[in-house]
Amino acid sequence: MRPLYAFLCLAASVSAFELSLDPVKRSVSIVPEKPTDVIRYTLNGKDPDFSAGVYLAPIELPEGGTVKAAAFEGNKVVGKVSTLPVHFDGSSGPKNSALLPLTQNRDWRSYDWVVRHNEILALNQPGAIQADVAFIGDSITHFWSGEPKAKRVAGKESWEKWIIPHHPINLGYGWDRTENVLWRLRHGEIAGLKPKAFVVLIGTNNLSGFNSPAETAEGVAEVCRELRRQAPQAKILLLAILPRQAKPDATRQRVTDTNKLLQAHMLLKSQGPRIADAFVDVTDKLVEADGSILKETMGDYLHPTNKGYEAMGAAIDAQLKAWSL
């Protein structure tokens, strides 16, 4: 079977780019005429805007799907969007987007996703950092504290008290979902590290209208499996997704349902080792007796304040010490 091609000629001021399918590897490559051109892409059927991730490597599509790509100058699309539907014999497209690795740029007001990725790759170099514990997550992890430094820091005191003694590296990215973590893990972010443990907190952004609890739990489980594949020597501490919203509601219930599914995943051994060595839920430390969350604990009812991070830090510290780390 010969590769399929889609070719888009853009405005004269911008180079053309080409989308090509490798049916053997089941991946799509995007090749701009100029290496410095920025191409953003989506896999959800929507035209890419500035929140879409930058193309950095061949796009994995084991079950098929649709790639949409466009060239950007700054935050503006230049030219038309190019679309490449990908079909394989017997495939019906991705069944769970939480498992489909891709980049993102949703939190561009706070930080640059590509820059942070490159900063972490630099820290992975021999002698750059002593990282005994790697924290994997979204903005809740990203904005806690630690290296590489974030512009926004919400829990410096608790990080220094509970986490710094364990020699951490912070691999949290604002607005990441499980599929974005999978992309990062499969593109070198832990390749140069030899951590003794991972602390994983991911999934809340998947539940924001994108994935069901079951899909989200499977995405989180796959993140843990990827860590097992790449670093079988390391322990994995899986944190329950944090409660959110000022009072119990449908969103809070989706979080609860996902955490129950993650606990069930912890008991499964049919697909190899358990997805994590420990599961810690700090919900009762963040939620009041009447079910409410206080702003002094989680300022926006999603991200912890230093007080909320205190509860997280103490629980993480206790488990790491139980492992003599």
ZAVO-162958 format. One line per 3 residues: for each residue x, y, z of N, C-alpha, C. Coordinates in steps of 0.001 Angstrom, whole numbers, plus 500000, padded with zeros to 6 digits. Atoms other than C-alpha are relative to their C-alpha. Layout:
! ZAVO-162958
X:Y:Z:X:Y:Z:X:Y:Z  ...
END
This chain:
! ZAVO-162958
500846:498797:500000:500000:500000:500000:500876:501244:500000  499180:498796:500088:501504:503325:498950:499504:501047:500971  500422:498916:499114:501504:506306:501378:499024:500940:499305
500925:499003:500500:498684:508795:500949:500545:501386:500310  499477:498657:499792:499457:512479:500628:498882:501027:499893  500864:498823:500145:497593:515708:501211:500933:501189:499960
499063:498884:500166:499292:518864:500009:499236:501309:500015  500680:498711:499868:498329:522421:500941:500944:501122:499614  499232:498817:500372:499685:525513:499194:499412:501196:500729
500459:498875:499199:499450:528486:501507:500308:501315:499301  499724:498664:500539:499726:532219:500967:501482:500142:499678  498628:499866:500495:502874:533370:499255:501003:500299:501098
499070:499623:498932:504357:534706:502495:500376:498835:500901  499769:501134:499125:504253:531265:504113:500252:498758:499157  499676:501200:500753:505711:527959:502988:498828:499031:499987
500975:501087:500043:503579:525009:501948:500418:498915:500994  499636:501161:499198:503426:521872:504038:499262:498787:499471  500517:501251:500533:502683:518245:503329:499660:499047:501135
500389:501051:499075:500792:515606:505307:500160:498670:499294  499822:501304:500623:501805:512030:504594:499733:498888:500999  500362:501136:499157:500558:508721:505955:500970:498848:499789
499215:501232:500044:502813:505804:506798:499084:498878:500477  500967:501020:499602:500395:502851:506753:500608:498868:500816  499347:501050:499222:502964:500478:508262:500102:500417:501463
499878:499488:498634:503699:502617:511318:498690:500593:500517  501293:499406:499658:500129:503961:511264:500190:501366:500656  499720:498659:499507:501336:507481:511703:499947:501001:498852
500055:498916:500980:501028:510829:509932:501144:500965:500278  498931:499016:499878:503960:513142:509295:499581:501295:499313  500235:498690:500601:503746:516866:508554:501363:500607:499706
498694:499467:500401:506624:518339:506600:499815:501399:499424  500062:498637:500543:506783:522152:506226:501161:500232:499044  498915:499683:500936:508825:523602:503409:501175:500619:500736
498947:499401:499184:510745:525637:505997:499917:499423:501404  500023:500609:498667:511745:523959:509294:499515:500959:501096  500401:499024:498982:510980:527175:511170:498493:500285:499994
501448:499777:500042:507306:527206:510104:499318:499266:501149  500759:500601:498908:504830:526478:512902:498706:499422:499443  501210:500692:500439:502154:523916:512094:499285:499473:501242
500807:500518:498896:499362:523222:514582:498983:499008:499442  500862:501061:500512:497104:520190:514364:498991:499565:501056  501008:500580:499111:494027:518530:515861:499677:498587:499531
500433:501357:500312:492685:514977:516002:498531:499800:500337  501392:500104:499551:489146:515756:517182:498987:500501:498971  500902:499555:501048:487688:516933:513881:499820:501496:499914
500139:498546:500007:487916:520633:514736:501195:500641:499298  498894:499267:500607:489982:523143:512781:500939:500507:501088  499068:499527:498979:493155:524044:514674:499938:501509:500178
499818:498597:499668:493302:527389:516447:501263:500096:500853  498744:499803:499275:496038:528819:518672:500119:499080:501212  499942:500918:498868:495102:526415:521475:500436:498597:499576
499575:501306:500493:496011:523442:519260:501509:499852:500141  498580:500245:499806:499382:521814:519794:500813:500152:498729  499060:499907:501110:502404:522358:517589:500408:498595:499563
499495:501272:500509:503421:519477:515342:501495:499909:500301  498606:500192:499639:506722:518134:516710:500546:498640:499571  499566:501358:500332:506807:514456:515692:498854:499285:499310
501079:500746:500654:504861:511891:513633:498851:499697:500954  501216:500140:499202:501290:511551:514877:499550:498542:499964  500390:501408:499913:500350:508067:516094:498481:499872:499865
501435:500228:500213:496973:506873:514805:499749:498504:499798  500120:501456:500172:496798:503114:515458:498618:499536:499576  501366:500392:500368:493008:503034:514997:499418:500894:498908
500486:499056:500995:492804:505705:512307:499461:501260:500648  500508:498725:499497:491215:509123:512632:500113:501066:498933  499900:498873:500932:491377:512560:511054:500986:501023:500541
499037:498955:499645:494297:514979:511142:499607:501271:499265  500182:498680:500604:493601:518665:510546:501187:500853:500408  498787:499225:499732:496582:520990:510249:499938:501334:499282
499931:498674:500609:497275:524639:509500:501295:500670:500426  498823:499201:499680:500248:526976:509391:499575:501230:500785  500292:498848:499147:500401:529792:511928:501142:501010:499937
499062:498898:499744:502104:533171:512120:499516:500634:501293  500468:499547:498701:501916:534113:515788:498779:499186:500396  501208:500713:499595:498396:533277:516930:498941:499939:498905
500949:499954:501104:496797:533541:513500:500269:498886:498977  499890:500976:501081:496072:530843:510914:500355:500717:498710  499626:499451:501296:497702:531516:507565:499606:498987:498936
500443:500918:501033:496003:529975:504573:498857:499125:500471  501109:500893:499710:493562:527088:504656:500430:498841:500890  499756:501197:499204:493243:524101:506950:500063:498794:499068
499879:501229:500773:494425:520827:505452:499473:498828:500822  500612:501133:499308:492526:517638:506328:500455:498693:499373  499606:501318:500482:493757:514052:506063:499270:498926:500803
500655:501132:499337:491301:511264:506956:500892:498761:499901  499138:501184:499966:493147:508094:507964:499137:498784:500302  500800:501215:499833:491515:504690:507502:500886:498781:499811
499342:501288:500160:492830:501192:507990:498923:498926:499894  500971:501080:500115:491130:497890:507211:499433:499643:501366  500642:500382:498751:488601:497216:509951:500025:501060:501078
499918:498956:498970:489318:500481:511780:498798:500928:499904  501138:499077:499970:486573:502836:512837:500361:501313:500679  499568:498772:499345:488661:505660:514264:500248:499781:501479
499642:500155:498588:489886:506253:517827:498765:499823:500876  501116:500282:499112:487596:504817:520490:500054:500845:501270  499841:499239:498758:488982:506865:523366:501100:501035:499805
499017:498941:500250:490693:510228:522819:501001:500136:501133  499083:499921:498862:492282:509958:526279:501237:499142:499808  498876:500895:500276:494622:507334:524787:500789:500407:498771
499429:499613:501289:495610:509230:521624:501010:501138:500197  498999:498982:499660:498921:511088:522216:499998:501184:499037  499844:498788:500812:499105:514689:520992:500461:501150:500878
499541:498812:499293:500517:518077:521939:498813:500922:500256  501081:499034:499739:498477:521033:523203:500587:501378:500267  499579:498619:499729:498603:524815:523715:498886:500769:500704
501191:499386:499416:495463:525457:525773:500300:501050:501062  499689:499069:498917:497208:527298:528601:501054:501018:499568  498952:499149:500564:499239:529611:526356:500153:501323:500735
499873:498740:499247:498472:532650:528535:500936:499860:501197  499181:500240:498812:500388:531049:531414:501417:499539:499672  498673:500538:500331:503276:529307:529670:499974:499462:498585
499870:500573:501337:504556:527891:526383:500291:498508:500131  499905:501463:499848:504028:524106:526171:501290:499455:499383  498804:500491:500685:506857:523542:523679:501261:500421:500746
498835:499535:499234:509302:525658:525676:500186:499143:501250  499886:500826:498790:508506:523689:528837:500502:498598:499649  499523:501311:500431:508994:520413:526974:501510:500028:499760
498560:499900:500267:512423:521558:525807:500798:500221:501280  499331:499803:498713:513330:522730:529326:500157:498676:500733  499932:501291:499326:512531:519279:530668:500985:499073:499304
499010:500805:500712:514533:517567:527934:501417:500422:500374  498675:499519:499583:517484:519764:528963:500344:499504:501398  499755:500486:498640:517075:518734:532609:500261:498497:500022
499780:501443:500067:517149:515081:531523:501436:499631:499673  498622:500286:500373:520759:515410:530443:500818:499590:501220  499186:500466:498869:523384:513658:532608:500575:501165:500803
499447:498996:499107:524323:515768:535609:499189:501264:500129  500777:498756:499971:521629:518387:535037:499175:500137:501270  500856:499938:498826:519407:517475:537995:499999:498642:500681
500192:501244:499262:519134:514865:540740:498504:499847:500220  501444:500173:499921:515587:513618:540338:499685:498592:500483  500370:501300:499446:514657:510785:542675:498499:499745:499878
501450:500125:500121:510924:511493:542365:499531:500932:498883  500523:499206:501109:509224:512663:539166:498498:500155:500167  501416:499689:499870:505842:514388:539461:499406:500159:498609
500647:500008:501301:503559:513773:536477:498601:500574:500163  501342:499470:499821:500456:515921:536015:499672:501192:499127  500512:498831:500710:498572:518984:534858:500346:501267:500789
499684:498730:499342:498383:522544:536228:500064:499880:501514  499960:500170:498547:497759:521309:539782:501414:499647:500436  498598:500323:499731:501253:519820:539687:500921:501116:499517
499149:498985:500615:502798:522425:537364:500177:501219:500894  499959:498742:499260:501907:525404:539551:500255:499823:501491  499657:500218:498591:502861:523807:542863:501329:500686:500288
498675:499372:499885:506583:524642:542653:501014:499061:499360  498957:500898:500461:509931:523106:541716:500547:500327:498630  499332:499866:501294:512052:522717:538590:499373:499074:498979
499692:498650:500465:511623:523613:535825:498972:500996:500512  500817:498997:499339:510249:526811:537316:498815:500430:499141  501187:499483:500660:506767:528019:536468:499849:501488:500312
500261:498583:499731:505666:531654:536168:499058:500171:501178  500978:499962:498919:502817:530918:538558:500349:498910:501009  499681:500955:498942:503639:529257:541881:499006:500197:501136
501073:499889:499011:500883:528492:544390:500294:499309:501321  499760:500746:498768:502506:526266:547002:501465:499843:500337  498550:500076:499804:506187:527100:547411:500367:499469:501385
499652:500392:498636:506211:526669:551189:499770:498505:500227  500293:501425:499803:504542:523248:551171:500919:499126:499155  499067:500747:500851:506723:522085:548265:501354:499880:500685
498687:500024:499347:509887:523034:550134:499975:499146:501268  500115:500759:498751:508623:521424:553339:499906:498499:499762  500313:501412:500148:507336:518091:552028:500678:499331:498808
499591:500616:501257:508701:517557:548527:501489:500136:499707  498584:499769:500293:512166:519098:548167:500912:498937:500613  499108:501030:499441:513734:516540:550582:500054:498708:499180
500022:501221:500809:512817:513819:548072:500649:500199:498626  499290:499698:501252:514804:515473:545212:499090:499819:498784  501000:500165:501057:511917:516039:542774:500355:500708:498691
500100:499218:501225:511448:517149:539200:498509:500121:499712  501419:499724:500221:508113:518707:538233:499683:499880:498506  500404:500217:501388:506700:517299:534974:498504:500266:499823
501384:499581:500159:503331:519002:535336:499886:501082:498932  500263:499013:501053:501864:521036:532437:498564:500484:500134  501336:499444:499935:498913:523392:532720:499125:499540:498850
501040:500419:500936:495779:522104:530944:500269:498660:499335  499757:501309:500595:497290:518711:530151:498872:499037:500331  500860:501146:499784:495024:515735:529721:500859:498741:499848
499196:501223:500039:496109:512092:529754:500688:499820:498646  499402:500178:501319:496718:512112:525994:501232:500879:499802  498827:499127:500095:499149:515018:526347:501158:499458:500820
498959:500640:499200:501050:513249:529121:500585:498816:499241  499503:501132:500772:501285:510148:526942:500951:500464:498898  499092:499474:501022:502805:512245:524140:501346:500339:500622
498746:499572:499376:505370:513698:526513:500852:498810:500428  499258:501173:499539:506328:510345:528018:500620:499244:498834  499503:500742:501156:506735:508831:524555:500943:500812:499131
499060:499159:500744:508906:511712:523382:501091:500552:500918  498731:499754:499337:511753:511637:525837:500006:500671:501348  499950:499191:498776:510667:513425:528999:500553:499262:501215
499386:500716:498873:511766:510644:531354:501162:499123:499533  498970:500875:500565:514316:509016:529038:501342:500155:500706  498703:499781:499373:517306:510580:530786:499955:499952:501516
500144:500024:498542:515953:510196:534323:500051:498567:500520  500026:501297:499328:516364:507326:536767:499284:500162:501341  500697:499741:498733:513681:508150:539338:499741:498721:500779
500359:501121:499134:512985:505925:542286:498484:499886:500124  501457:500007:499911:509322:506902:542194:499402:501074:499101  500813:499017:500703:506673:508708:540162:498788:500315:500867
501254:499585:499368:503803:510696:541649:499103:500500:498884  500861:499736:501149:500919:510792:539166:498671:500606:500458  501301:499359:499757:497966:513208:539324:499540:500599:498677
500440:499570:501325:496153:513561:536007:498559:499525:499788  501328:500458:500370:492666:513311:534535:498896:501013:500167  501104:499070:499755:490645:516267:535807:499612:500760:498738
500326:499270:501227:490897:518077:532456:499279:499123:498983  500751:500900:500872:489643:514986:530623:498515:500026:500336  501389:500026:499545:486461:515216:532680:499263:501301:499733
500619:498698:500272:485812:518806:531597:499301:499996:498649  500795:500052:501219:483390:517807:528860:500614:499233:498847  499312:500695:501085:485779:515606:526858:499863:498489:500086
500012:501453:499844:485781:512087:528307:499119:499580:501163  500784:500582:498912:483620:509882:530469:500930:499547:501119  499150:500559:498944:484858:508574:533827:500738:498740:499559
499343:501237:500436:485578:505202:532214:501146:500291:499034  498941:499639:500943:487563:506755:529349:501164:500672:500722  498956:499294:499257:489446:509013:531758:500825:499036:500833
499279:500974:499183:490317:506154:534098:500926:499153:499148  499141:500780:500885:491668:504161:531171:501191:500832:499535  498895:499127:500358:493751:507169:530113:501027:500103:501109
499091:499938:498846:495221:507488:533605:500754:498682:500143  499359:501308:499900:495896:503750:533699:501083:499832:498944  499008:500118:501064:497722:503966:530360:501231:500857:500298
498851:499197:499573:499916:506785:531706:500871:499180:500956  499246:500817:499040:500905:504481:534580:500683:498831:499308  499381:501111:500726:501515:501572:532204:501219:500465:499209
498863:499472:500746:503776:503774:530085:501188:500230:500935  498926:499831:499018:505781:504651:533194:500612:498649:500355  499507:501348:499707:506063:500929:534008:500901:499495:498864
499222:500479:501140:507310:500186:530490:501371:500653:499954  498739:499274:500140:509989:502867:530563:500869:499959:501242  499228:499963:498745:511025:502740:534228:499477:498927:500955
500559:501075:499170:510125:499321:535677:500570:499956:501414  499382:500014:498678:512457:499917:538620:499329:500963:500970  500545:498928:499160:510432:502861:539923:498640:499636:500585
501317:500099:499386:507512:502890:542330:499077:501040:499354  500982:499042:500504:504321:504599:541190:498985:500284:501092  501022:499531:499072:502189:506619:543590:498939:500723:499180
501108:499411:500750:498847:507348:541944:499098:500756:500964  500881:499185:499175:496886:510213:543483:498605:500011:499388  501376:499851:500464:493110:510273:543257:499821:501396:499421
500310:498681:500548:491816:513108:541079:499361:500839:501091  500467:499150:498913:491148:516035:543379:498544:500407:499804  501371:499507:500106:487595:517116:544177:499999:501410:499427
500101:498659:500566:486389:520257:542411:498567:500501:500132  501273:499294:499849:483503:522754:542473:499765:500327:501489  500217:499528:498629:482419:524703:545571:499146:499038:500812
500892:500941:499326:479687:522187:546400:499804:498775:499117  500209:501209:500807:478834:518641:545296:499051:500249:498832  500838:499864:501185:477429:518569:541759:500371:498900:499021
499749:501051:500979:477555:516503:538575:501488:499873:499662  498564:500043:500281:481179:517467:537905:500740:499288:501116  499376:500673:498849:482228:516422:541414:499711:498497:499944
500353:501420:500057:480365:513135:540898:500827:499273:498952  499163:500634:501020:482324:512429:537699:501397:499724:500545  498699:500221:499363:485525:512855:539691:499929:498789:500920
500169:501128:499078:484238:510457:542360:499903:498678:499241  500164:501220:500791:483190:507906:539738:501323:499558:499381  498702:500336:500603:486589:508089:538032:500945:499425:501039
499120:500513:498947:488432:507589:541307:499630:498576:500407  500421:501374:499699:486352:504474:542022:500513:499042:498936  499494:500835:501087:487325:503112:538624:501519:499832:500094
498545:500105:499836:490997:503890:539298:500345:499015:501112  499780:500978:498934:490799:501949:542551:499772:498584:499487  500240:501310:500593:489327:499045:540582:501165:499594:499102
498825:500269:500836:492204:499325:538074:501174:499532:500857  498900:500374:499110:494592:499031:541016:499989:498504:500317  500131:501407:499628:493291:495504:541641:500212:499056:498823
499880:500831:501188:493640:494287:538050:501451:499606:499736  498669:500481:500345:496649:492144:537175:500008:499277:498659  500112:500742:501255:495392:490675:533907:500888:500575:498908
499175:499358:501017:497443:493195:531884:501430:500230:500488  498662:499841:499461:500638:492769:533867:499964:500540:501412  499960:499471:498636:501732:494463:537093:498898:501022:500236
500991:498988:499669:499279:496685:538910:500444:501355:499467  499644:498735:500627:499111:500155:537407:500793:500895:500940  499253:499186:499032:500509:501679:540627:500268:499174:501241
499636:500705:498773:502136:500574:543862:499224:500511:501204  500823:499446:498928:499975:502839:546009:499022:500994:499404  501044:499064:500414:496780:504871:545614:499639:500838:501221
500255:499103:498870:496312:507918:547855:498924:501004:499604  501121:499092:500232:493104:509946:548072:499948:501013:501152  500005:498959:498964:493247:513283:549940:498697:500796:499993
501271:499281:500087:489632:514250:549217:499506:500465:501356  500536:499635:498685:488673:514199:552886:500797:501107:500679  499188:498903:499439:491479:516677:553625:499659:501337:499337
500299:498788:500769:490139:519161:551050:498529:500401:500059  501446:499773:499988:486370:518868:551522:499499:500095:501440  500575:499819:498666:484425:520106:554553:498936:498933:500280
500980:501010:499589:481943:517957:556489:498698:500096:499209  501241:499819:500754:479018:519446:554536:500191:499814:498488  499731:500230:501408:480683:518603:551200:500542:501198:499247
499525:498793:500665:481785:522144:550418:501530:500042:499988  498567:499722:500059:485274:523278:549434:500184:501479:500280  499747:498612:499634:486641:526474:550949:501030:500626:499064
499040:499290:500850:488458:529104:548877:501387:500012:500628  498684:499996:499364:491224:529072:551469:500731:498670:499802  499397:501306:500269:491837:525412:550568:500269:499809:498515
499857:500070:501453:491279:525539:546803:499446:501306:499456  500389:498627:500295:491200:529118:545571:498924:500149:498943  501007:499950:501059:489160:528453:542420:499157:498729:500000
500717:501271:499838:487639:525192:543688:500515:498921:499049  499323:500980:500840:490041:523303:541445:501474:499896:500364  498577:499976:499678:493619:524379:542191:500200:500266:501496
499760:499778:498576:494866:524049:545777:500756:501305:500258  499152:498959:499444:496196:526978:547749:501137:499309:500736  498938:500651:499233:499278:526390:549873:499417:499103:501094
500646:500842:498982:496891:525057:552548:499582:498660:499399  500370:501248:500654:495535:522494:550104:501207:499165:499637  498770:500714:500324:499008:521602:548933:500647:499401:501243
499495:500559:498746:499970:521052:552581:499454:498595:500205  500618:501320:499832:497499:518178:552747:500568:499002:498993  499427:500877:501018:498787:516741:549476:501436:499634:500333
498594:500223:499715:502410:517162:550465:500224:499035:501144  499856:500893:498844:501986:515451:553832:499696:498559:499608  500374:501353:500411:500264:512447:552210:501061:499385:499084
498954:500491:500898:502899:512128:549484:501264:499672:500774  498810:500211:499176:505735:512489:551960:499889:498708:500812  500189:501200:499190:504260:509760:554158:500184:498731:499179
499878:501194:500830:504018:507283:551279:501433:499801:499517  498617:500123:500452:507499:508045:549947:500903:499498:501137  499219:500480:498860:508936:507553:553422:499704:498532:500301
500345:501417:499797:507049:504243:553698:500783:499118:499047  499160:500719:500958:509067:503206:550643:501496:500263:500247  498610:499640:499639:512243:504518:552333:500644:500890:498961
499496:499063:500995:512596:507246:549727:500064:501413:500577
END
